[in-house]
Amino acid sequence: MGDWREQLDGLPLQSRLKALLVYELASDRVPGQPLDVTTAAVRAVATAEGLDTGQPWIDAAAARISAGPLGRPGA
């Protein structure tokens, strides 16, 4: 799987920006945690931002966050 952000292609700009925000917020809260914990956190933040939690980028973003510091952009 490539970069999780590739899965944002085709989404409206507002949704892409919110997805990036969701990633940053979740990665601050649960860096390096088990995948199920990270996925739940990403889904919770996405729900709070009004995003569809069934989008495939959510699982991909959670996997990157779960990987720890290397999963963060710019790390």
C-alpha positions in Angstrom: 0.0 0.0 0.0 1.3 3.5 -0.8 1.0 6.6 1.2 -2.4 6.8 2.9 -2.9 10.3 1.5 -3.1 8.9 -2.0 -6.5 7.6 -1.0 -7.7 11.1 -0.5 -7.6 11.7 -4.3 -11.1 12.3 -5.6 -12.5 13.6 -2.3 -13.7 17.2 -2.1 -11.1 19.6 -0.9 -12.9 20.2 2.5 -12.9 16.4 3.1 -9.2 16.1 2.2 -8.3 19.0 4.6 -10.4 17.4 7.4 -8.7 14.1 6.8 -5.3 15.7 7.2 -6.5 17.3 10.4 -7.9 13.9 11.6 -4.5 12.3 11.0 -2.6 15.0 12.9 -5.0 14.9 15.9 -5.0 11.1 16.1 -1.3 10.8 15.7 -0.8 13.2 18.6 -3.1 11.1 20.8 -2.1 7.5 20.0 1.3 7.3 18.3 2.7 3.8 18.2 -0.4 2.2 19.8 -1.8 -1.1 18.6 -3.7 -0.9 15.4 -7.1 -1.5 16.9 -6.6 1.4 19.4 -5.3 3.7 16.6 -8.1 2.8 14.2 -10.7 3.6 16.9 -9.0 6.9 17.6 -8.9 7.9 14.0 -12.6 6.9 13.6 -13.6 8.9 16.7 -11.8 12.0 15.4 -13.2 11.6 11.9 -16.7 11.3 13.4 -16.2 14.4 15.4 -15.1 16.2 12.2 -18.2 15.0 10.4 -16.4 12.6 8.0 -17.6 9.3 6.7 -15.8 6.7 8.8 -16.2 4.1 6.1 -13.6 5.7 3.9 -10.6 3.5 3.1 -8.0 6.2 4.0 -9.0 5.8 7.7 -7.6 2.2 8.0 -4.5 3.2 6.0 -3.9 6.3 8.2 -4.4 4.3 11.3 -1.8 1.8 10.1 0.7 4.6 9.6 0.1 6.1 13.0 0.3 2.7 14.6 3.7 2.2 13.0 5.0 4.9 15.4 7.1 8.0 14.6 8.1 6.8 11.2 4.4 7.0 10.3 4.3 10.7 10.7 4.8 13.0 7.7 8.2 14.6 7.8 9.6 12.1 10.3 
